[in-house]
């Protein structure tokens, strides 16, 4: 079977990571609110379900802060005209 020449890799897509992480965090908060209301209404809600929502929310907030700091560092480095070679 003949081999075709390899096409070049496409450029990475530019997107806002913070919005993606924020959307995921909002879903964890929504799940926590829904489960909390269901528990107050008398439904059988497992305690670990609520714990997972709390952990997901906490990790999401850490992720939001991380993406903000990452974006700020990228913007700062771009403004300085950094000549450092990118990591592989």
Secondary structure, DSSP 8 states (H G I E B T S, - for coil): ----------------HHHHHHHHHHHHHHHHHHHHHHHHTT----HHHHHHHHHHHHHHHHHHHHHHHHHHHHHHHHHHT-------
